[in-house]
Amino acid sequence: METQQVTQSSIQSNTTPLLAVNDLVVHFEKRRRVAKDGTSTVHAVCGATFDVFSGETLSLVGESGCGKTTVARSILQLVKPTSGSIKFNGDEMVGLSRKKMKPFRQNLQIVFQDPFASLDPKMTVGTILAEPLVIHGKWDKSAGSDLIAETLRLVGLDPIAANRYPNEFSGGQRQRIGIARALILRPQLVLLDEPVSALDVSIQSGIINLLDELQASLGISYLMISHDLSVVRHVSNRVAVMYLGRIVEVGDKKTVFNAPQHPYTQALLSAAPLPDPTRERNRQRIVLEGDVPSPTNPPSGCRFRTRCWKATELCASEQPPLTTTSDGHAVACHFPEVRSVL
């Protein structure tokens, strides 16, 4: 895998973020039955706040079920937020109708996790790639086929693939088709929802390197949803850590991985295996006790307190704010402390 050369200081030289998510809340009402504790609301996302700057990759990480994918779908308005703000290029998207959202979707695209389920098996690859152009009124009979061929080459596929169906391709090739569909409109921001988790390990590095090359050549930004810390460490400029619907730590990749301050971030990194057998054998892991609380009845105060070894009465009574330091690192903890776990 190649190493990214873009520095965070150069990315944020323009202080206006491409995407600004502020205090995003997404609740779902349970319809089948009321939960045993008497509640009927799933608190999927509660107050998520982060920015994505032009040309950068921000990775949103956390355990399964913490709300990462819900955040991504809310940004695209595929899931309607309960409250909060989502601004793209300074323009508010929350509350817009489907018609008014259409111009935003040209610059906001997504690559889904499952390359087998996200492509219509009854459509040729050419038709799949042409569909976004038709929907947004950009299809040109004379130049459309050339644009499709160019985009297929861009993702490492032969243009002849346009005449074939998705079932004729491998998983890695299908994901390249999904990436081509996201890029056909030349968006500014692409959301990557676990883009390599459904692929063989031997194929993953090729897709990750492709995403790096596309970012360098097209200048696009990525919001990556992932639980694979090795992938996150390779592709990210910054990392946002999420636990039970809340952002608990945000910072540049180097700081989050080498000097995490939130106990959950430390535990998450502690669970990641190291490539050095000696270091892996000798390091002390952080083992969390108890289960993740239910999002229908989250703990009061700090949501991580029921599994945290530093929790006090203050943690139960007051929710810690996401506090940003002078270097841009943000932590939501009453007792933050730097602790290296790698």
N, C-alpha and C positions, 0 to 999 in steps of 0.2 A: 504494500500500500504506500502511496506517496503521501508526503507531509504537506499540509496546507501552509502557504507562505503569507497569507493575509494576516496582518496584525489587527488587534482589536482597536488600538488607538486610531489607525487609519480608517477603520470602518465607521467609528463614531465621531470622526472629524466633523461630520454634519450631525448636529445634535437632535435634529428632528427625526423621530423614528418612522420607518415605513409602516409598521403596524404597532399600534398602542392599545393594549388590553388593560383596562382599569376596573378593578373591583367586580370582576365577572362572576355572576351567580347563575347557576343552572339547577333547578329543582324539577323532579319528575313526580307526578302524582301516581301512587299505586292504585291500579284499577281493579285487580282481581279480588283482593281481600285486604283488610286492614291488618297491619303487622301486629304481632303479639303485644308489643309495648304500647299500642294504641295510636301510633303515628301512621301516616299514610303518605309521607313525603320522603323521597330519596334525595338527599343533599349531595348531588353529584359533584358540583363545583361551587365553592363558597369563597368568593372574594379573590379570585386569581388576578394578579397584576404583573405584567411584564411587557417589554418592548422587543421588537425585532427591527434592526437597522438594515439599511440598504447594503447588499453585498455580503451579509454575514449569515452564519448558520447558528441558530439557537436550538439546543436540544432540550426537550421537556421529558424528564425521566421520573420513574417511580414504579411502585408495584402495580401489578394488574388490578384494575378496578379503582385506581386512585382518581380517575377523571381526565386522563390525558387526551384520549380520543374524543371525549365530550367537548373539551376545550377546542380541539381542531374543528369539529363539526359546527360548533357555535360560531367560530370565526367565519365560516362559510355560510352561516345562517341555515344550515341543514337541520340544526336543532336551534329552536328559538330561545335565547337567553331569558332568564327570569328578570334579571336586572343587570346593571353595569354598563360599561362603555367599550366599544370596539371601533377604533378609528383606523382607517387606511388612507395614507397620504393626507392625514388631517381631517378626513371626512367621516362622520359618524355613520355606522351601518346598522346599529341596533334599532329595531323598530321599523326598518324599511320594508316596503312591500316587495313581492317577488319581482315586479316590473322594475322598481327602482334599484334593486340589487343587481340586476343584469349587467350594467356597466362595470361594477366592481368585480364580478366573476371572471371577466376577461383577464384581469390581472391577478386573480386569486385562483389557483388550481391545486389539485390534490392527487397524490399517488397513493392508492389504497394498499392495504396489507396483503391481501390475497390476490395474486395475479391470475388465479383460475376463476374466481367468482366475479372479478371486477370488469371482465370483458365479455360482451355479448357473443355467445357462440354462433349465432345465426348471421352475424355481420362479418364481412371481410375486414382485414386490417385497414385497408384504404377507406372503407366506409366509416369505421370507428374513428379514424383520424379526421375525416372530413366533417363529421357531425358537429364538433364545436365551432368550426368555421361557418357552417350553415346556420346554426343557432344564433350566432352573433353577427350574421349578415356580412361575413367576410369571405364567403366562397366565391372564387373566380374560376370559371370553367377553363380559361386559358392558362392560368397560373396555379390552380389548385393542385393538380397532379404533381407539378414540380416542387411545390412547397411540401407535400407529403413525402416525396422522394428525398428531399433535402433533410427533413426531420428524421426520417428513418436512418439515413446515413449518420446523422448527428448522434443517434443512440447506438450506433454500431450494428445496424441491420441492413441487409441488402434491400434496395427499393422494390425488388420483385416480391418482397413479403406483403406488399399492399394487396396482392391478388389472392392471398391465402387466408385461411380461417384460424382463429386462436388455438383450436385443438391440434393444429399442425406444428405447434411450437413447444419448446421446453419451458419450464417455470421461469428460468432466467430470461429467456427471450420474451416471454409474455410480460414480465415486469418492465423490460425495455420498451415494449409497446405501450404499456401504461404510462411510462415516463414520456414517451413521444406524444401521447394524447394530451398530457399535462402541458407540454411545451409548444404544441402546435399554434397556440395563440400568442406565444412569446410573453408569458406573464412576468410580473415583477417578483411575486412571492409564490413558492410552491410548498404546500404542506405535505410532509412525508410521514405517513402513518405506518410505522413499523415496516419500512420498505424492503427489508431483507430477511425478516424473521421467518417467512414461509419458504425460504430458499435453502438449498444445500450450502454447507459451509464453503465448499469449493467455488460456488457461484457468487457468494456474498461480496468477496473482495472486488470482483469485476464490476458489480453494480455500484459499490461505494466509490471506486475510482472513477467510474463514469459520472456520478453525481458531482464529484470534485471538478472534473474536466468541464462539465457543463456550466458550473458556477463560474469558473475562471473565464470561459469563453463568452458567456451570455450575460454575466453580471447579475444573475438572479439571487434572491435570498431564499433560505430554507428555514422552515420551522419543522424540526424532526421530532417525532414521537417515538420513543424507544425505551426498552428496558435493558438492552445489551450495552453495558458500559464500555466494552472494547470498541464497539462501533461509534458510540458517542465520543469517546476520547479521540478517535481519529478524525471525525468530520466536523466537530464543533468549534466555534469560536467562543461561545458562552453556553452555560448550562443552567437550567432552572429545575430544581428538585421539587416534586409534588408528593404530598401525603394526604390521603383522605380528603381530596377536594381543595386543598390549600397549597400555595407555593410557600415552601419553608426556607429555601435558600436559592439565591441567584448570583452568579459571578462568572468571571472568565474561566475558561477550561482549566488553566494551570492552577488557579487558586482553589477551585472547587475540588479538584482531584488531589492536590498536594497538601492543602491546608483547609479542609472542611471545618466549619464551625458549628453546624447544627448536628445534634446527636443522630438524627435519622440519616442524614447524608453520610455520616461516619459509619453507621451500621450498614448502609447500602454498599458503600465502597469496600467495607470489610468482607462482604460476601463474594466479591469479585475475585476469581482466581488470578494469581500472578504467574507470569511465564517463567520466572526464575524458581526452580524447585527448592533451593536453599532458603530463599526469602519466604516462600510460601509455607515451608515447613516450620519456620521459626517465628513467624508473626503471630500476634495474638488477635483472634477474631472477636468481634462484638456479636454476641448471640442475643437476639431480642426475645423476651418472654411474652407469652400471651398471643392472642389472635388480633388481627386488624379489626377494629370496631365496625359495627354496621353503619353504613351511610344513612340509614333511616333513623338512627338514634346516636349521632356522634357525641363524643365526650364534651363536657363544658371546658371553657378555657382553651388550653393548647390541646389539639387533637392527638398529639403524639404522647401525651403524658402517661397514658395507661401502659405504655411499653418503654418508657424512658427511665433510665437509672438516675437521672438528676432531678426528677419531678418533685415539686414542693406544693404546699397549699396555694401559693401564688399561681402556679401553673393551672390549677383546677378552677380558680376564680377569675383569672384574667387571660384573655387571648393575646398572645404576644404579637405586636405589630411587625410587619416586614420593614425592618430598619436598614437604611442604606448608609454605608460609611463613606468616607471621603474618596476611597479608591473605587467606588461603584459596586462594591460587594454588598449584598443584602441578605439578612438573616432574620427569621421570625422565631426568636428564642429568648426567654428571660435570662438564660445563663449561657450565652455563646462562648465557646472555647475552641481554640485551634487544636486539632488532634490529627496527626498523620497516621493513616491506616494502611498505606500501600508500601 
